[in-house]
Amino acid sequence: MKSPADPLSDVLASLNVRAGSLSGLEAWGSWALRFAVHEHIKIGAVLDGSCWLGADGAAPVRLEAGDCFLLAVRESFTVSGDLDTPYRSAEEIYQASDSRIVRLGQTRGTADQERTLIVGGSVDFLDATVALLLGGLPPMVAIRAGTAQAKAIQPLLAVFLDEVSAARPGSSVMSERLTEILFIQALRAVVAGADTPDGTALPGWLGALGDPRIGRALLLMHQQAGRPWTVATLGAQVGMSRASFAARFKELVGLPPLDYLQRWRILAAGRELRRSERTVASVAAAWGYSSESAFSTAFKRITGLSPAPYRSAPLAEVTARLHGWPAAPFRLLAALDERASSPDA
């Protein structure tokens, strides 16, 4: 039996992502590294010891063994054993290493030197729906060891270390899968209200998932995306008046309810056009449009292209033309393309 859709699963399934290989950092004594910004999300876990992690110039946050983290930095991030050591270029050190575990300091520290071991990976986004997901992500999220999300990851940490310690058959695929699991758990933690540096609630779509009523409305909109929803019927489904629902939804998500629904329909329909041979008319009907003409008009308004040219346009052009979503903090890997009734109230 097919599982019902939920918004996070729906969007994750729609994203064309590429998970990078895992790597490790093992350090003793005094050390500090600065990483330049990269066009991906960085995720990782502290397996042993502790460190300070800072993002985009904000005050560093202390991480202990068992803590995990997600970085969506716009500028740079730092990781260090203390706050007094000058930062060194991480890129130079990593490029000079011939091992998947980069080692700093003596191979064995003295009694007063703490050993820190960190394992991390990255996720690159290859399609246009990335803006929907990333719009509300803070530069850094800490997933504390005592939380349910971190506890779900912790049994895998020994596997993480094993994978970066030695080359084995299938290691690249295993690394990708482990990175994807860590990424999904990190997003779950974000929705559940994980530790952000400034302690504020997340804006945008991800933060809205944690609101009992608006999160329920988003769930309904994804489970029954082709239904002719109105603001009033959505509000009634979650026990709110039309006016209060519309105001609360826009406050949290950043778009009016039916604007969000229409944009999600169009992005999902666009994915089907690019990945299948279905006709424009059949895709339009599947996503709640009574005519191909109405679908084409809405499609061009949101994507900047009519359905037929959208199907074959280069990814960079598709991404550049999108209208109505928050700007994504990462550029997409434009050289890589995807492989593989009326919405009005």
N, C-alpha and C positions, 0 to 999 in steps of 0.2 A: 504494500500500500504506500502511495506517495505521501511523504511527510508534508504538512501544511507549511506554506512559506512564512518566514518571519523577515522583517526588514533587513537585519544584519546579514542573514544567510543569503537573502535575495541579492543584496548589493555585492557581497563577497563572490557569489557565483557569477555575477555579471562582469566583475573586474578581470581583465587579462593581466595577470601578474607573473613575475619571474622572481623566484626566491634565489638568493645568492648562497654560496657555500659558507658554512660555519668557519669561524676562526677563533683563536684564543689569545689571551694576554695573561702572562704569568709574571708577577713582579715582586721584588723585595726591596726593602729600604725606602729611600726617598726617590720618588719618580713623579712625573707629570707630563701628560701628552695633550696636544691640541690637534683636533681633526678639522680640516676644512670641510665646508658644506659639500654634501653629495646629493645627487638627484635620486634619492631613495629614502625609505624609512629604515632606520637601524633599530634592531631589537636584540636584547641580550639578557644574561643572567649572571649574577655574582655567585660563583660556586664555592669560593673560600675567601676568608679575610673580609676586607671592606675597602671602600674607595669613595671618592668625592666625584660626583657627576654634575657638570654644568652645561647649560645650553643657551646659545644666543645671548651671552653676556650676563645672564641672570646668576644670582648667587648659587654656588654649587650645593647639591643635596647629598647627604650621606646615605650610602647604600651598604647593607650588610649581607652576609652570606644567606642565600635563599631569596633575596630580592631580585626581581626582574625589572626591565625598563623598556620603554619605547621612546625613540627620538625621531621627531619630525622637524628637525632644525632648519631654519632659513639662512643662518649665517655660519656658525661653527659650534662645536661642542668640545668640552674638555673632560678628561678623566685623570685622576691623580690619587696618590697615596696620602698626601697631606696638602695643606693650603699654602705652604711657604716655598715649595720648590718651583723654580722657573719652568715654564712649559717648553717642551721640545716638539718639533714637528713630527707628528705621528706618521705622516706619509713617508718621510725619509726612513724611519725605522722599519716600517712594514715592508717597504720595497727592498731593503737590505737583508731581510730575513728569508731563509730558505725553508722555513717550517710554517705550518699552519698555526702553531702556537708561538707567538713572539715573546721572548724572555727579556726582562729588564733586571739589572742588578746581578748579584752573585747567584749562581745556580742553586746555592743553598744559603739562606740567610742566617744571621747570627740569632741568638736567643731573643734579642730585643727587636728583631725585624719581623714584621708580619708578612706572611705570604698572601698575596691577592691573586685570585684566578677568576678571570671573566671569559665567558664564551658569548659570541654574538654572531648575528647574520643580518642580511638585508633583504628588503623586498622592493623591487622595481615595478612601477605601474605602466602598462602599455596601452591603455585605452582611455577614452574621454570621460568615463564615469568616475574617474579618480577625483574630480573636483567635488562631486557629491559627498564622497567619503571623507576627504581630507579637510574640508572647509573649516571644521571646528576643532581639529586636533591641536593641542598645545605643543610647544617645542619639545617638552619632556613629560613623560608619565612614569611614575615609580609604582611598581606592583609589589606591595610589601609581602614578606614571607608568610605572614599569618593569615592572609586573605585566601578566600576560596579559589580565586583564579591562580594565585601562586602555588597553592597546594596541588592543584591539578597539573601544574608543570613540573613540580619538583621530582616526581618519580622518573622523569625523563632526563634530568640533569646529568646523571651518570652516563646515559647514552650519548648526550651531547659531548661530554668530555671524551668518551671512547671514540667518537667519530672524528674529532679534531686531532686525536693523539696518533692515529695510524691510518694508513691507506688500506682500504679493504674493498673487495668487489661490491659494486653498488653504492659506494660511499657518496657519490655526488647526488644520487637520487635520495638517499637517506638524509643527507644534509638539507636538501630542499624541503622535504616533508617535515622535518623537525622545525625548520625555520617557519614554515607555514603554520604549524601548530602553535608555536610561540607567538606569532603575529595575531592569530585569531584569539588566543587567550588574552593578549594585550588589549585588543579591541573590546573584548568582553569586560575587562577591568575598567576600561575607559567609560563604558556605558554604566557600569555599576558604581562609578564615582571613585576611581583610583586617585592616588595622591598626585596632584599637580603642584608645581612650585609655588604658585600664588594662592592655592587653596580655593580658587573660584570654580563655580560650576561651568561645565563645558557649554559653549554656545553651539548653535547649529543642530544639524540632523542627529549626530551621535548623542549629544546631550539630551535631545528631546526623547530619545528612546528610553531614558531612565525615568521620564515622567509617567505616572500610572495611566493617566487619561490620554495624553497625546501619544504616548508610546503605543497604547491600545489602538488608537485611530490609525497610526502608521501601519500597525500590523494588519488591520482590516483593509487598508488601501493596497497593501502588497498582496494579501491573500486573494482579494477580489478586485484586481486592478481594472478589469473590463466592466465592472458594474457602473451604472449611471449615477454615481454618488452626487449628492448636493451637500453644501455646508451644513444644512439643517439635519439631514439624515445622518451624517457623520457625527455631529454633535449629540444627537439623540442616542446613538449607539454607545457613547461613552458617558452618558448622563450629564450633558452640558447643554445650555441654550446655544442657539446659533451664534449669537453675538459673542458670548464668552468663549466659545470654542474657537471661533475665527481669530479672536484677539490673542488667545493663549497660544494657538498653533503658530501664528506669525511671529509672536514674541520669541518662541523657542526655536523654530525651524528657520525663520528668516524669510519665509515665503507664505502667501495665503494658501489655504489647504488645496484648492483646486489648481492653483499654479504648480504646487509641488506634484500633485497627482498627474497633471498633464505632462510635466517635464519627465517624471519617472516613466510614464507610458512611452513617451517618444524615445527616450534613451534605451529602454528595453526593446522597443520595436526596432530601433536602429541596429541593435546588436543582432537581432534575428535576421534582418536584411543582409548584414555583412557576413553572417555565418551559415546561411542556409539559402536554398533556391526557391523558397516560398514566394508567391506573387505578392505584390504590394497590397492588393485587395484583401488577400487572406490574412496578412499581418495586421492590416488596419482593423479588420473585423475582430481578430483575436484580442486586440487591445482596446475594444470598446467604441470604435468609431463606426457610425452608421453608413458612411460612404467613403470611397477612396479619395474623393475630392476634399472632404473635410479633413481627413487624415493628412493629405499632402500639404494642405494650407498650414495646419498646425505644425507639421514636421519642418517645413521650411522656415517658419517663424522662429523655432527654437534652435534648429541646427544650422540655419543659413543655407541649406541645400534641399532640393527636392529628394524624395526617397530613392529614385533610380540613380542619380549621380552620387548620392551618399553611399550607396552600396559599393561602388568601386573607387571612391576617392581615396587618396593617400591619407594615412592616419593623421599626419601633421595638419593637413587641411581640415579634416573633421574636427580636430581639437581646437584649432584656431577660430573656427566659426561658431562654436557653441555659445548660446546666449542664455542668460538667466540664472546661472549657477555662480556661487562664489568662486573667485579665482583660486586655482590650485597652487599651493606653495611650492610644488615641484613641477619642473617641466617634464613632459612625458618623453619616453625614449622614442622619438619620432622616426628613427630609422627602422624600427620594428613595428610591423602591422599586426592586427589580429590574425591569428592562425586558428588555426582551428575555427452605443449611443453617444451623444456629444458630451465632452468633459465639462461643459459649462453648467453652472448652477441653475 
